[in-house]
Amino acid sequence: MIGGLLNDSPITREDVIKNVREFLTVGEFGLAFDTMCSWIYEDDLMISSSYHGRLRELAEDMGAVEIVDKLQEHIRDE
């Protein structure tokens, strides 16, 4: 699921994408998710409300809702 979110994310930096994929490969799912969300936030990347909903759903399962809630200011009108 994180891999799908990464593929659909607005992240274009190859080094970040590579890092997230490496975390997934070694089973560091929380770190992969946190890295992906942090880069969206730090790089001021815009996301759709549906993408935010997908992030939120996974965050609830992972207990990482705070980081996704910070991304609300990055939602663009669809």
mmJSON file of the N, C-alpha and C atoms, coordinates in Angstrom:
{"data_MODEL":{"atom_site":{
"group_PDB":["ATOM","ATOM","ATOM","ATOM","ATOM","ATOM","ATOM","ATOM","ATOM","ATOM","ATOM","ATOM","ATOM","ATOM","ATOM","ATOM","ATOM","ATOM","ATOM","ATOM","ATOM","ATOM","ATOM","ATOM","ATOM","ATOM","ATOM","ATOM","ATOM","ATOM","ATOM","ATOM","ATOM","ATOM","ATOM","ATOM","ATOM","ATOM","ATOM","ATOM","ATOM","ATOM","ATOM","ATOM","ATOM","ATOM","ATOM","ATOM","ATOM","ATOM","ATOM","ATOM","ATOM","ATOM","ATOM","ATOM","ATOM","ATOM","ATOM","ATOM","ATOM","ATOM","ATOM","ATOM","ATOM","ATOM","ATOM","ATOM","ATOM","ATOM","ATOM","ATOM","ATOM","ATOM","ATOM","ATOM","ATOM","ATOM","ATOM","ATOM","ATOM","ATOM","ATOM","ATOM","ATOM","ATOM","ATOM","ATOM","ATOM","ATOM","ATOM","ATOM","ATOM","ATOM","ATOM","ATOM","ATOM","ATOM","ATOM","ATOM","ATOM","ATOM","ATOM","ATOM","ATOM","ATOM","ATOM","ATOM","ATOM","ATOM","ATOM","ATOM","ATOM","ATOM","ATOM","ATOM","ATOM","ATOM","ATOM","ATOM","ATOM","ATOM","ATOM","ATOM","ATOM","ATOM","ATOM","ATOM","ATOM","ATOM","ATOM","ATOM","ATOM","ATOM","ATOM","ATOM","ATOM","ATOM","ATOM","ATOM","ATOM","ATOM","ATOM","ATOM","ATOM","ATOM","ATOM","ATOM","ATOM","ATOM","ATOM","ATOM","ATOM","ATOM","ATOM","ATOM","ATOM","ATOM","ATOM","ATOM","ATOM","ATOM","ATOM","ATOM","ATOM","ATOM","ATOM","ATOM","ATOM","ATOM","ATOM","ATOM","ATOM","ATOM","ATOM","ATOM","ATOM","ATOM","ATOM","ATOM","ATOM","ATOM","ATOM","ATOM","ATOM","ATOM","ATOM","ATOM","ATOM","ATOM","ATOM","ATOM","ATOM","ATOM","ATOM","ATOM","ATOM","ATOM","ATOM","ATOM","ATOM","ATOM","ATOM","ATOM","ATOM","ATOM","ATOM","ATOM","ATOM","ATOM","ATOM","ATOM","ATOM","ATOM","ATOM","ATOM","ATOM","ATOM","ATOM","ATOM","ATOM","ATOM","ATOM","ATOM","ATOM","ATOM","ATOM","ATOM","ATOM","ATOM","ATOM","ATOM","ATOM","ATOM"],
"id":[1,2,3,4,5,6,7,8,9,10,11,12,13,14,15,16,17,18,19,20,21,22,23,24,25,26,27,28,29,30,31,32,33,34,35,36,37,38,39,40,41,42,43,44,45,46,47,48,49,50,51,52,53,54,55,56,57,58,59,60,61,62,63,64,65,66,67,68,69,70,71,72,73,74,75,76,77,78,79,80,81,82,83,84,85,86,87,88,89,90,91,92,93,94,95,96,97,98,99,100,101,102,103,104,105,106,107,108,109,110,111,112,113,114,115,116,117,118,119,120,121,122,123,124,125,126,127,128,129,130,131,132,133,134,135,136,137,138,139,140,141,142,143,144,145,146,147,148,149,150,151,152,153,154,155,156,157,158,159,160,161,162,163,164,165,166,167,168,169,170,171,172,173,174,175,176,177,178,179,180,181,182,183,184,185,186,187,188,189,190,191,192,193,194,195,196,197,198,199,200,201,202,203,204,205,206,207,208,209,210,211,212,213,214,215,216,217,218,219,220,221,222,223,224,225,226,227,228,229,230,231,232,233,234],
"type_symbol":["N","C","C","N","C","C","N","C","C","N","C","C","N","C","C","N","C","C","N","C","C","N","C","C","N","C","C","N","C","C","N","C","C","N","C","C","N","C","C","N","C","C","N","C","C","N","C","C","N","C","C","N","C","C","N","C","C","N","C","C","N","C","C","N","C","C","N","C","C","N","C","C","N","C","C","N","C","C","N","C","C","N","C","C","N","C","C","N","C","C","N","C","C","N","C","C","N","C","C","N","C","C","N","C","C","N","C","C","N","C","C","N","C","C","N","C","C","N","C","C","N","C","C","N","C","C","N","C","C","N","C","C","N","C","C","N","C","C","N","C","C","N","C","C","N","C","C","N","C","C","N","C","C","N","C","C","N","C","C","N","C","C","N","C","C","N","C","C","N","C","C","N","C","C","N","C","C","N","C","C","N","C","C","N","C","C","N","C","C","N","C","C","N","C","C","N","C","C","N","C","C","N","C","C","N","C","C","N","C","C","N","C","C","N","C","C","N","C","C","N","C","C","N","C","C","N","C","C","N","C","C","N","C","C"],
"label_atom_id":["N","CA","C","N","CA","C","N","CA","C","N","CA","C","N","CA","C","N","CA","C","N","CA","C","N","CA","C","N","CA","C","N","CA","C","N","CA","C","N","CA","C","N","CA","C","N","CA","C","N","CA","C","N","CA","C","N","CA","C","N","CA","C","N","CA","C","N","CA","C","N","CA","C","N","CA","C","N","CA","C","N","CA","C","N","CA","C","N","CA","C","N","CA","C","N","CA","C","N","CA","C","N","CA","C","N","CA","C","N","CA","C","N","CA","C","N","CA","C","N","CA","C","N","CA","C","N","CA","C","N","CA","C","N","CA","C","N","CA","C","N","CA","C","N","CA","C","N","CA","C","N","CA","C","N","CA","C","N","CA","C","N","CA","C","N","CA","C","N","CA","C","N","CA","C","N","CA","C","N","CA","C","N","CA","C","N","CA","C","N","CA","C","N","CA","C","N","CA","C","N","CA","C","N","CA","C","N","CA","C","N","CA","C","N","CA","C","N","CA","C","N","CA","C","N","CA","C","N","CA","C","N","CA","C","N","CA","C","N","CA","C","N","CA","C","N","CA","C","N","CA","C","N","CA","C","N","CA","C","N","CA","C","N","CA","C","N","CA","C","N","CA","C"],
"label_alt_id":[null,null,null,null,null,null,null,null,null,null,null,null,null,null,null,null,null,null,null,null,null,null,null,null,null,null,null,null,null,null,null,null,null,null,null,null,null,null,null,null,null,null,null,null,null,null,null,null,null,null,null,null,null,null,null,null,null,null,null,null,null,null,null,null,null,null,null,null,null,null,null,null,null,null,null,null,null,null,null,null,null,null,null,null,null,null,null,null,null,null,null,null,null,null,null,null,null,null,null,null,null,null,null,null,null,null,null,null,null,null,null,null,null,null,null,null,null,null,null,null,null,null,null,null,null,null,null,null,null,null,null,null,null,null,null,null,null,null,null,null,null,null,null,null,null,null,null,null,null,null,null,null,null,null,null,null,null,null,null,null,null,null,null,null,null,null,null,null,null,null,null,null,null,null,null,null,null,null,null,null,null,null,null,null,null,null,null,null,null,null,null,null,null,null,null,null,null,null,null,null,null,null,null,null,null,null,null,null,null,null,null,null,null,null,null,null,null,null,null,null,null,null,null,null,null,null,null,null,null,null,null,null,null,null],
"label_comp_id":["MET","MET","MET","ILE","ILE","ILE","GLY","GLY","GLY","GLY","GLY","GLY","LEU","LEU","LEU","LEU","LEU","LEU","ASN","ASN","ASN","ASP","ASP","ASP","SER","SER","SER","PRO","PRO","PRO","ILE","ILE","ILE","THR","THR","THR","ARG","ARG","ARG","GLU","GLU","GLU","ASP","ASP","ASP","VAL","VAL","VAL","ILE","ILE","ILE","LYS","LYS","LYS","ASN","ASN","ASN","VAL","VAL","VAL","ARG","ARG","ARG","GLU","GLU","GLU","PHE","PHE","PHE","LEU","LEU","LEU","THR","THR","THR","VAL","VAL","VAL","GLY","GLY","GLY","GLU","GLU","GLU","PHE","PHE","PHE","GLY","GLY","GLY","LEU","LEU","LEU","ALA","ALA","ALA","PHE","PHE","PHE","ASP","ASP","ASP","THR","THR","THR","MET","MET","MET","CYS","CYS","CYS","SER","SER","SER","TRP","TRP","TRP","ILE","ILE","ILE","TYR","TYR","TYR","GLU","GLU","GLU","ASP","ASP","ASP","ASP","ASP","ASP","LEU","LEU","LEU","MET","MET","MET","ILE","ILE","ILE","SER","SER","SER","SER","SER","SER","SER","SER","SER","TYR","TYR","TYR","HIS","HIS","HIS","GLY","GLY","GLY","ARG","ARG","ARG","LEU","LEU","LEU","ARG","ARG","ARG","GLU","GLU","GLU","LEU","LEU","LEU","ALA","ALA","ALA","GLU","GLU","GLU","ASP","ASP","ASP","MET","MET","MET","GLY","GLY","GLY","ALA","ALA","ALA","VAL","VAL","VAL","GLU","GLU","GLU","ILE","ILE","ILE","VAL","VAL","VAL","ASP","ASP","ASP","LYS","LYS","LYS","LEU","LEU","LEU","GLN","GLN","GLN","GLU","GLU","GLU","HIS","HIS","HIS","ILE","ILE","ILE","ARG","ARG","ARG","ASP","ASP","ASP","GLU","GLU","GLU"],
"label_asym_id":["A","A","A","A","A","A","A","A","A","A","A","A","A","A","A","A","A","A","A","A","A","A","A","A","A","A","A","A","A","A","A","A","A","A","A","A","A","A","A","A","A","A","A","A","A","A","A","A","A","A","A","A","A","A","A","A","A","A","A","A","A","A","A","A","A","A","A","A","A","A","A","A","A","A","A","A","A","A","A","A","A","A","A","A","A","A","A","A","A","A","A","A","A","A","A","A","A","A","A","A","A","A","A","A","A","A","A","A","A","A","A","A","A","A","A","A","A","A","A","A","A","A","A","A","A","A","A","A","A","A","A","A","A","A","A","A","A","A","A","A","A","A","A","A","A","A","A","A","A","A","A","A","A","A","A","A","A","A","A","A","A","A","A","A","A","A","A","A","A","A","A","A","A","A","A","A","A","A","A","A","A","A","A","A","A","A","A","A","A","A","A","A","A","A","A","A","A","A","A","A","A","A","A","A","A","A","A","A","A","A","A","A","A","A","A","A","A","A","A","A","A","A","A","A","A","A","A","A","A","A","A","A","A","A"],
"label_entity_id":["1","1","1","1","1","1","1","1","1","1","1","1","1","1","1","1","1","1","1","1","1","1","1","1","1","1","1","1","1","1","1","1","1","1","1","1","1","1","1","1","1","1","1","1","1","1","1","1","1","1","1","1","1","1","1","1","1","1","1","1","1","1","1","1","1","1","1","1","1","1","1","1","1","1","1","1","1","1","1","1","1","1","1","1","1","1","1","1","1","1","1","1","1","1","1","1","1","1","1","1","1","1","1","1","1","1","1","1","1","1","1","1","1","1","1","1","1","1","1","1","1","1","1","1","1","1","1","1","1","1","1","1","1","1","1","1","1","1","1","1","1","1","1","1","1","1","1","1","1","1","1","1","1","1","1","1","1","1","1","1","1","1","1","1","1","1","1","1","1","1","1","1","1","1","1","1","1","1","1","1","1","1","1","1","1","1","1","1","1","1","1","1","1","1","1","1","1","1","1","1","1","1","1","1","1","1","1","1","1","1","1","1","1","1","1","1","1","1","1","1","1","1","1","1","1","1","1","1","1","1","1","1","1","1"],
"label_seq_id":[1,1,1,2,2,2,3,3,3,4,4,4,5,5,5,6,6,6,7,7,7,8,8,8,9,9,9,10,10,10,11,11,11,12,12,12,13,13,13,14,14,14,15,15,15,16,16,16,17,17,17,18,18,18,19,19,19,20,20,20,21,21,21,22,22,22,23,23,23,24,24,24,25,25,25,26,26,26,27,27,27,28,28,28,29,29,29,30,30,30,31,31,31,32,32,32,33,33,33,34,34,34,35,35,35,36,36,36,37,37,37,38,38,38,39,39,39,40,40,40,41,41,41,42,42,42,43,43,43,44,44,44,45,45,45,46,46,46,47,47,47,48,48,48,49,49,49,50,50,50,51,51,51,52,52,52,53,53,53,54,54,54,55,55,55,56,56,56,57,57,57,58,58,58,59,59,59,60,60,60,61,61,61,62,62,62,63,63,63,64,64,64,65,65,65,66,66,66,67,67,67,68,68,68,69,69,69,70,70,70,71,71,71,72,72,72,73,73,73,74,74,74,75,75,75,76,76,76,77,77,77,78,78,78],
"pdbx_PDB_ins_code":[null,null,null,null,null,null,null,null,null,null,null,null,null,null,null,null,null,null,null,null,null,null,null,null,null,null,null,null,null,null,null,null,null,null,null,null,null,null,null,null,null,null,null,null,null,null,null,null,null,null,null,null,null,null,null,null,null,null,null,null,null,null,null,null,null,null,null,null,null,null,null,null,null,null,null,null,null,null,null,null,null,null,null,null,null,null,null,null,null,null,null,null,null,null,null,null,null,null,null,null,null,null,null,null,null,null,null,null,null,null,null,null,null,null,null,null,null,null,null,null,null,null,null,null,null,null,null,null,null,null,null,null,null,null,null,null,null,null,null,null,null,null,null,null,null,null,null,null,null,null,null,null,null,null,null,null,null,null,null,null,null,null,null,null,null,null,null,null,null,null,null,null,null,null,null,null,null,null,null,null,null,null,null,null,null,null,null,null,null,null,null,null,null,null,null,null,null,null,null,null,null,null,null,null,null,null,null,null,null,null,null,null,null,null,null,null,null,null,null,null,null,null,null,null,null,null,null,null,null,null,null,null,null,null],
"Cartn_x":[0.819,0.0,0.868,1.94,2.828,3.47,3.825,4.408,3.463,2.186,1.192,1.052,1.078,1.013,2.246,3.388,4.613,4.514,4.032,3.897,2.948,1.914,0.92,1.264,2.349,2.712,3.267,3.278,3.87,5.392,5.986,7.435,8.109,9.044,9.769,11.266,11.736,13.163,13.527,14.376,14.761,15.418,16.199,16.859,15.844,14.802,13.761,12.982,12.603,11.873,12.704,13.983,14.876,14.935,15.056,15.112,13.844,12.694,11.429,11.349,11.72,11.689,12.651,13.81,14.765,14.198,13.539,12.905,11.851,11.073,10.053,10.694,11.792,12.479,12.941,13.397,13.905,12.84,11.589,10.491,10.303,10.92,10.774,9.601,8.39,7.205,6.895,7.052,6.805,7.762,9.014,10.016,9.76,9.355,9.029,7.864,6.827,5.642,5.985,6.708,7.109,7.974,8.906,9.78,8.967,8.056,7.233,6.385,5.712,4.866,5.703,6.854,7.721,8.198,8.533,8.993,7.873,6.67,5.53,5.365,5.469,5.303,6.455,7.667,8.839,9.022,8.679,8.834,7.595,6.616,5.373,4.705,4.653,4.031,2.523,1.778,0.326,-0.188,-1.251,-1.885,-3.383,-4.037,-5.497,-6.137,-7.386,-8.09,-8.256,-8.411,-8.538,-7.214,-6.089,-4.781,-4.579,-4.959,-4.856,-5.694,-6.877,-7.724,-7.062,-6.391,-5.664,-4.536,-3.82,-2.752,-3.335,-4.451,-5.077,-5.525,-6.096,-6.558,-5.4,-4.296,-3.129,-2.543,-2.527,-1.98,-2.757,-4.054,-4.86,-4.465,-4.227,-3.801,-2.411,-1.56,-0.173,0.029,-1.002,-0.859,0.007,-0.091,0.749,-0.101,-1.23,-2.192,-1.645,-0.818,-0.339,0.373,1.224,2.004,1.099,0.063,-0.854,-1.758,-2.141,-2.966,-2.239,-0.927,-0.148,-0.231,-0.531,-0.581,-1.884,-2.835,-4.104,-3.902,-2.903,-2.65,-2.076,-1.756,-1.196,-2.223,-3.487,-4.537,-4.926,-4.942,-5.36,-6.804,-7.48,-8.833,-8.781,-9.685,-9.69,-10.567],
"Cartn_y":[-1.193,0.0,1.265,1.27,2.435,2.607,1.502,1.571,2.234,1.913,2.538,4.015,4.375,5.794,6.537,5.889,6.509,6.733,5.73,5.852,6.984,7.212,8.244,9.592,9.644,10.869,11.928,13.173,14.245,14.313,13.392,13.385,13.011,13.857,13.593,13.395,13.69,13.541,12.064,11.658,10.25,9.728,10.553,10.091,9.794,10.59,10.356,9.09,8.963,7.769,6.52,6.586,5.454,5.125,6.15,5.92,5.25,5.738,5.148,3.691,3.424,2.036,1.134,1.667,0.88,0.564,1.535,1.277,0.181,0.211,-0.813,-2.187,-2.234,-3.5,-4.182,-3.384,-3.965,-4.031,-3.74,-3.875,-2.715,-1.599,-0.403,0.437,-0.098,0.532,1.88,1.97,3.234,4.318,3.961,4.92,5.327,4.384,4.694,5.676,5.414,6.273,7.661,7.707,8.98,9.793,9.143,9.826,10.406,9.623,10.079,11.295,11.202,12.312,13.542,13.326,14.452,15.206,14.477,15.146,15.912,15.372,16.104,17.409,17.327,18.508,19.495,19.025,19.907,20.576,19.86,20.427,21.186,21.353,22.08,21.544,20.233,19.609,19.536,19.78,19.769,18.355,17.998,16.691,16.884,15.896,15.95,15.512,15.852,15.432,13.911,13.292,11.836,11.165,11.724,11.191,11.375,12.517,12.763,11.739,11.441,10.432,9.067,8.702,7.429,7.418,8.543,8.66,8.54,9.216,9.244,7.844,7.118,5.761,4.872,4.935,4.146,4.643,5.95,6.524,6.06,5.927,5.436,4.017,3.198,1.809,1.749,2.719,2.711,3.526,4.263,5.117,6.328,6.872,8.012,9.152,9.402,10.378,11.799,12.123,13.502,14.017,13.21,13.657,13.883,13.076,13.247,14.451,14.694,15.867,17.161,17.175,18.357,18.625,17.603,17.744,18.366,18.62,19.211,20.549,21.29,22.587,22.439,21.215,20.948,20.393,20.355,19.834,20.92,20.541,21.472,21.153,22.138,21.913,21.035,20.093,19.167,19.687],
"Cartn_z":[0.0,0.0,0.0,0.775,0.788,-0.579,-1.214,-2.551,-3.535,-3.46,-4.322,-4.038,-2.771,-2.402,-2.897,-2.816,-3.315,-4.822,-5.536,-6.987,-7.376,-6.571,-6.859,-6.232,-5.495,-4.774,-5.729,-5.265,-6.07,-5.951,-5.225,-5.036,-6.347,-6.774,-8.018,-7.784,-6.594,-6.302,-6.241,-7.15,-7.249,-5.978,-5.298,-4.074,-2.976,-2.896,-1.892,-2.239,-3.498,-3.944,-3.657,-3.948,-3.701,-2.212,-1.366,0.079,0.588,0.155,0.601,0.15,-1.078,-1.571,-0.8,-0.449,0.339,1.717,2.334,3.633,3.503,2.426,2.214,2.027,1.303,1.032,2.315,3.274,4.522,5.614,5.251,6.208,7.154,6.872,7.713,7.2,7.373,6.811,7.444,8.747,9.44,8.981,8.836,8.386,6.934,6.108,4.715,4.643,5.416,5.416,5.949,7.037,7.627,6.662,6.005,5.048,3.904,3.369,2.258,2.666,3.787,4.247,4.591,5.2,5.562,4.327,3.268,2.043,1.365,1.393,0.835,1.6,2.922,3.77,3.575,3.687,3.628,2.268,1.198,-0.145,-0.6,0.31,-0.008,-1.271,-1.383,-2.545,-2.333,-3.377,-3.293,-3.55,-2.833,-2.981,-3.126,-3.702,-3.831,-2.509,-2.349,-1.136,-1.11,-2.282,-2.302,-1.908,-2.355,-1.97,-0.464,0.049,1.491,2.256,1.737,2.377,2.418,1.345,1.311,2.33,2.425,3.428,4.831,5.055,6.383,6.796,5.839,6.121,6.577,5.868,6.248,7.569,7.741,8.975,10.195,10.064,11.184,11.542,10.537,10.783,11.415,11.062,11.535,12.813,13.233,14.409,14.145,12.935,12.535,11.984,12.622,12.108,12.145,13.119,13.273,12.035,11.462,10.306,9.094,8.948,7.818,8.04,9.272,9.558,9.185,9.326,8.947,7.446,6.674,5.22,4.72,5.6,5.181,4.478,4.882,4.243,2.837,2.439,1.115,0.134,0.569,-0.299,-1.297,-2.561,-3.619,-4.004,-4.488,-4.977,-6.21,-6.266,-7.414,-8.513],
"occupancy":[1.0,1.0,1.0,1.0,1.0,1.0,1.0,1.0,1.0,1.0,1.0,1.0,1.0,1.0,1.0,1.0,1.0,1.0,1.0,1.0,1.0,1.0,1.0,1.0,1.0,1.0,1.0,1.0,1.0,1.0,1.0,1.0,1.0,1.0,1.0,1.0,1.0,1.0,1.0,1.0,1.0,1.0,1.0,1.0,1.0,1.0,1.0,1.0,1.0,1.0,1.0,1.0,1.0,1.0,1.0,1.0,1.0,1.0,1.0,1.0,1.0,1.0,1.0,1.0,1.0,1.0,1.0,1.0,1.0,1.0,1.0,1.0,1.0,1.0,1.0,1.0,1.0,1.0,1.0,1.0,1.0,1.0,1.0,1.0,1.0,1.0,1.0,1.0,1.0,1.0,1.0,1.0,1.0,1.0,1.0,1.0,1.0,1.0,1.0,1.0,1.0,1.0,1.0,1.0,1.0,1.0,1.0,1.0,1.0,1.0,1.0,1.0,1.0,1.0,1.0,1.0,1.0,1.0,1.0,1.0,1.0,1.0,1.0,1.0,1.0,1.0,1.0,1.0,1.0,1.0,1.0,1.0,1.0,1.0,1.0,1.0,1.0,1.0,1.0,1.0,1.0,1.0,1.0,1.0,1.0,1.0,1.0,1.0,1.0,1.0,1.0,1.0,1.0,1.0,1.0,1.0,1.0,1.0,1.0,1.0,1.0,1.0,1.0,1.0,1.0,1.0,1.0,1.0,1.0,1.0,1.0,1.0,1.0,1.0,1.0,1.0,1.0,1.0,1.0,1.0,1.0,1.0,1.0,1.0,1.0,1.0,1.0,1.0,1.0,1.0,1.0,1.0,1.0,1.0,1.0,1.0,1.0,1.0,1.0,1.0,1.0,1.0,1.0,1.0,1.0,1.0,1.0,1.0,1.0,1.0,1.0,1.0,1.0,1.0,1.0,1.0,1.0,1.0,1.0,1.0,1.0,1.0,1.0,1.0,1.0,1.0,1.0,1.0,1.0,1.0,1.0,1.0,1.0,1.0],
"B_iso_or_equiv":[0.0,0.0,0.0,0.0,0.0,0.0,0.0,0.0,0.0,0.0,0.0,0.0,0.0,0.0,0.0,0.0,0.0,0.0,0.0,0.0,0.0,0.0,0.0,0.0,0.0,0.0,0.0,0.0,0.0,0.0,0.0,0.0,0.0,0.0,0.0,0.0,0.0,0.0,0.0,0.0,0.0,0.0,0.0,0.0,0.0,0.0,0.0,0.0,0.0,0.0,0.0,0.0,0.0,0.0,0.0,0.0,0.0,0.0,0.0,0.0,0.0,0.0,0.0,0.0,0.0,0.0,0.0,0.0,0.0,0.0,0.0,0.0,0.0,0.0,0.0,0.0,0.0,0.0,0.0,0.0,0.0,0.0,0.0,0.0,0.0,0.0,0.0,0.0,0.0,0.0,0.0,0.0,0.0,0.0,0.0,0.0,0.0,0.0,0.0,0.0,0.0,0.0,0.0,0.0,0.0,0.0,0.0,0.0,0.0,0.0,0.0,0.0,0.0,0.0,0.0,0.0,0.0,0.0,0.0,0.0,0.0,0.0,0.0,0.0,0.0,0.0,0.0,0.0,0.0,0.0,0.0,0.0,0.0,0.0,0.0,0.0,0.0,0.0,0.0,0.0,0.0,0.0,0.0,0.0,0.0,0.0,0.0,0.0,0.0,0.0,0.0,0.0,0.0,0.0,0.0,0.0,0.0,0.0,0.0,0.0,0.0,0.0,0.0,0.0,0.0,0.0,0.0,0.0,0.0,0.0,0.0,0.0,0.0,0.0,0.0,0.0,0.0,0.0,0.0,0.0,0.0,0.0,0.0,0.0,0.0,0.0,0.0,0.0,0.0,0.0,0.0,0.0,0.0,0.0,0.0,0.0,0.0,0.0,0.0,0.0,0.0,0.0,0.0,0.0,0.0,0.0,0.0,0.0,0.0,0.0,0.0,0.0,0.0,0.0,0.0,0.0,0.0,0.0,0.0,0.0,0.0,0.0,0.0,0.0,0.0,0.0,0.0,0.0,0.0,0.0,0.0,0.0,0.0,0.0],
"pdbx_formal_charge":[null,null,null,null,null,null,null,null,null,null,null,null,null,null,null,null,null,null,null,null,null,null,null,null,null,null,null,null,null,null,null,null,null,null,null,null,null,null,null,null,null,null,null,null,null,null,null,null,null,null,null,null,null,null,null,null,null,null,null,null,null,null,null,null,null,null,null,null,null,null,null,null,null,null,null,null,null,null,null,null,null,null,null,null,null,null,null,null,null,null,null,null,null,null,null,null,null,null,null,null,null,null,null,null,null,null,null,null,null,null,null,null,null,null,null,null,null,null,null,null,null,null,null,null,null,null,null,null,null,null,null,null,null,null,null,null,null,null,null,null,null,null,null,null,null,null,null,null,null,null,null,null,null,null,null,null,null,null,null,null,null,null,null,null,null,null,null,null,null,null,null,null,null,null,null,null,null,null,null,null,null,null,null,null,null,null,null,null,null,null,null,null,null,null,null,null,null,null,null,null,null,null,null,null,null,null,null,null,null,null,null,null,null,null,null,null,null,null,null,null,null,null,null,null,null,null,null,null,null,null,null,null,null,null],
"auth_seq_id":[1,1,1,2,2,2,3,3,3,4,4,4,5,5,5,6,6,6,7,7,7,8,8,8,9,9,9,10,10,10,11,11,11,12,12,12,13,13,13,14,14,14,15,15,15,16,16,16,17,17,17,18,18,18,19,19,19,20,20,20,21,21,21,22,22,22,23,23,23,24,24,24,25,25,25,26,26,26,27,27,27,28,28,28,29,29,29,30,30,30,31,31,31,32,32,32,33,33,33,34,34,34,35,35,35,36,36,36,37,37,37,38,38,38,39,39,39,40,40,40,41,41,41,42,42,42,43,43,43,44,44,44,45,45,45,46,46,46,47,47,47,48,48,48,49,49,49,50,50,50,51,51,51,52,52,52,53,53,53,54,54,54,55,55,55,56,56,56,57,57,57,58,58,58,59,59,59,60,60,60,61,61,61,62,62,62,63,63,63,64,64,64,65,65,65,66,66,66,67,67,67,68,68,68,69,69,69,70,70,70,71,71,71,72,72,72,73,73,73,74,74,74,75,75,75,76,76,76,77,77,77,78,78,78],
"auth_comp_id":["MET","MET","MET","ILE","ILE","ILE","GLY","GLY","GLY","GLY","GLY","GLY","LEU","LEU","LEU","LEU","LEU","LEU","ASN","ASN","ASN","ASP","ASP","ASP","SER","SER","SER","PRO","PRO","PRO","ILE","ILE","ILE","THR","THR","THR","ARG","ARG","ARG","GLU","GLU","GLU","ASP","ASP","ASP","VAL","VAL","VAL","ILE","ILE","ILE","LYS","LYS","LYS","ASN","ASN","ASN","VAL","VAL","VAL","ARG","ARG","ARG","GLU","GLU","GLU","PHE","PHE","PHE","LEU","LEU","LEU","THR","THR","THR","VAL","VAL","VAL","GLY","GLY","GLY","GLU","GLU","GLU","PHE","PHE","PHE","GLY","GLY","GLY","LEU","LEU","LEU","ALA","ALA","ALA","PHE","PHE","PHE","ASP","ASP","ASP","THR","THR","THR","MET","MET","MET","CYS","CYS","CYS","SER","SER","SER","TRP","TRP","TRP","ILE","ILE","ILE","TYR","TYR","TYR","GLU","GLU","GLU","ASP","ASP","ASP","ASP","ASP","ASP","LEU","LEU","LEU","MET","MET","MET","ILE","ILE","ILE","SER","SER","SER","SER","SER","SER","SER","SER","SER","TYR","TYR","TYR","HIS","HIS","HIS","GLY","GLY","GLY","ARG","ARG","ARG","LEU","LEU","LEU","ARG","ARG","ARG","GLU","GLU","GLU","LEU","LEU","LEU","ALA","ALA","ALA","GLU","GLU","GLU","ASP","ASP","ASP","MET","MET","MET","GLY","GLY","GLY","ALA","ALA","ALA","VAL","VAL","VAL","GLU","GLU","GLU","ILE","ILE","ILE","VAL","VAL","VAL","ASP","ASP","ASP","LYS","LYS","LYS","LEU","LEU","LEU","GLN","GLN","GLN","GLU","GLU","GLU","HIS","HIS","HIS","ILE","ILE","ILE","ARG","ARG","ARG","ASP","ASP","ASP","GLU","GLU","GLU"],
"auth_asym_id":["A","A","A","A","A","A","A","A","A","A","A","A","A","A","A","A","A","A","A","A","A","A","A","A","A","A","A","A","A","A","A","A","A","A","A","A","A","A","A","A","A","A","A","A","A","A","A","A","A","A","A","A","A","A","A","A","A","A","A","A","A","A","A","A","A","A","A","A","A","A","A","A","A","A","A","A","A","A","A","A","A","A","A","A","A","A","A","A","A","A","A","A","A","A","A","A","A","A","A","A","A","A","A","A","A","A","A","A","A","A","A","A","A","A","A","A","A","A","A","A","A","A","A","A","A","A","A","A","A","A","A","A","A","A","A","A","A","A","A","A","A","A","A","A","A","A","A","A","A","A","A","A","A","A","A","A","A","A","A","A","A","A","A","A","A","A","A","A","A","A","A","A","A","A","A","A","A","A","A","A","A","A","A","A","A","A","A","A","A","A","A","A","A","A","A","A","A","A","A","A","A","A","A","A","A","A","A","A","A","A","A","A","A","A","A","A","A","A","A","A","A","A","A","A","A","A","A","A","A","A","A","A","A","A"],
"auth_atom_id":["N","CA","C","N","CA","C","N","CA","C","N","CA","C","N","CA","C","N","CA","C","N","CA","C","N","CA","C","N","CA","C","N","CA","C","N","CA","C","N","CA","C","N","CA","C","N","CA","C","N","CA","C","N","CA","C","N","CA","C","N","CA","C","N","CA","C","N","CA","C","N","CA","C","N","CA","C","N","CA","C","N","CA","C","N","CA","C","N","CA","C","N","CA","C","N","CA","C","N","CA","C","N","CA","C","N","CA","C","N","CA","C","N","CA","C","N","CA","C","N","CA","C","N","CA","C","N","CA","C","N","CA","C","N","CA","C","N","CA","C","N","CA","C","N","CA","C","N","CA","C","N","CA","C","N","CA","C","N","CA","C","N","CA","C","N","CA","C","N","CA","C","N","CA","C","N","CA","C","N","CA","C","N","CA","C","N","CA","C","N","CA","C","N","CA","C","N","CA","C","N","CA","C","N","CA","C","N","CA","C","N","CA","C","N","CA","C","N","CA","C","N","CA","C","N","CA","C","N","CA","C","N","CA","C","N","CA","C","N","CA","C","N","CA","C","N","CA","C","N","CA","C","N","CA","C","N","CA","C","N","CA","C","N","CA","C","N","CA","C","N","CA","C"],
"pdbx_PDB_model_num":[1,1,1,1,1,1,1,1,1,1,1,1,1,1,1,1,1,1,1,1,1,1,1,1,1,1,1,1,1,1,1,1,1,1,1,1,1,1,1,1,1,1,1,1,1,1,1,1,1,1,1,1,1,1,1,1,1,1,1,1,1,1,1,1,1,1,1,1,1,1,1,1,1,1,1,1,1,1,1,1,1,1,1,1,1,1,1,1,1,1,1,1,1,1,1,1,1,1,1,1,1,1,1,1,1,1,1,1,1,1,1,1,1,1,1,1,1,1,1,1,1,1,1,1,1,1,1,1,1,1,1,1,1,1,1,1,1,1,1,1,1,1,1,1,1,1,1,1,1,1,1,1,1,1,1,1,1,1,1,1,1,1,1,1,1,1,1,1,1,1,1,1,1,1,1,1,1,1,1,1,1,1,1,1,1,1,1,1,1,1,1,1,1,1,1,1,1,1,1,1,1,1,1,1,1,1,1,1,1,1,1,1,1,1,1,1,1,1,1,1,1,1,1,1,1,1,1,1,1,1,1,1,1,1]
}}}
